[in-house]
Amino acid sequence: MTDTLISLISIVFGIIGSNISGYIFKTHTLGLIGNTISGVFGSIFFIKSLGQFGFGPKSIMQSGDLHFGLFILNLFISFTGGFITVILIHKLKTMMNHR
């Protein structure tokens, strides 16, 4: 598995997390396309900002083999990033509409 493939899988998990968030919190949903876009950006933002702690794609493949524990942590952070981003974007959208 390469660094690029790990990044793409992470983005897919962010999209899944954002769409599940929209399904669970029906009042916070941005629609299918909005949830998907926020999942992509949320996943990338969380992995780039928190990946410096050692679970980014390069760290996962540093030894040449897949470090499974770091890979699972990476997917969890991507999922969480997508999940949280939908809620934050909805709150930002609501704040902007009140002004």
N, C-alpha and C positions, 0 to 999 in steps of 0.2 A: 504494500500500500504506500502511496506517495503522499507528500505533504499536501499537494493540490487535492487529491481525492479525500483526504481527511477534512480539508476545509469545506469542500462541497457537501460532504455528509453532515458536517456541523451546520451548514446553512439550511439544509433540508430539515434538520431537527429543530432549528429556530422557527422555520415556517410551520412545522407541525405544532410547536408550542404556542405560536400566536393564534393559529386557527382553533386550537382547543380552548385557549383563553377566551376567544370570541364566542365560542359555543357555550362555555360555562357561564360567562358574564354577558348575558344577552344585551344588557344596557350599555356595555362598553365596546361592543363590536364595531368594527370599521368596515364591515362587508368583507367578502372573500378576497378581493383584490387588495383592499387596504390592510387587512390582517396579514396577507402574504408579504406585502412590501415592508410592513413594520417588523415582521419576523426576520426578513433578510437583514435589515439594518440593525435590529436588536441583537441578533446572533453575532454579526460581525463586530459590533461595538463592544459587547460583553467579552468576546474572545480576545479581541485586540487589547482591551484595557486590563482584563484579569489574566490573560494568557502569559503575562510577564512573570507570573508566579510559578511557571514551569509546566503548564499543561497545554501549551500551544502546539500546533502541528509539527513544528520543527523539533520540539522537545519530545514529542511522542515517537518520532522516527530517528532520534539522534543516534542511537546505537546501531541503526540499520534494521532492527526488528521492531515490530509493533509492541509498544508498552501498553498493555491492555487496560491497566488501572487508570493511566492518564487519559487514554482514549475515552473511557466511560465518563470520567470527570469532564472532559471537553464536551461530550455530547449533552451531559446534564446542564452545564453552564449555557450552552447554546439554546437548549430547550427553555431554560429559565429566562434567558435574555429575550427570546421571542414572546414568552408568556407575559413578562412584565412590561415590555415595550408597548403592547396593545393598550394596556391600562393607562400607562403614562401619556401616550399620545391622545387617548380619549380625554383625559383630564386637561391636557394642554388645549385641545380643541374646545372643550367646554369653557375654559377660562377665557379664551380669545373671543368666543361668541357672546360673552357677558359684557364685553367692553364696547 
